[in-house]
Amino acid sequence: MTRRSNELIFWAFFVQKLVGSTQLRVVFGVSGVERM
């Protein structure tokens, strides 16, 4: 059970990191367009 929970935590962290990076890219992209 601990192994399964560890995998869920790992995937949750990975997805959160991936989504966060994509959101940052979108924000920087929008700010870059506004600057141009």
Order of alpha helices (4+ residues) and beta strands (2+ residues): alpha
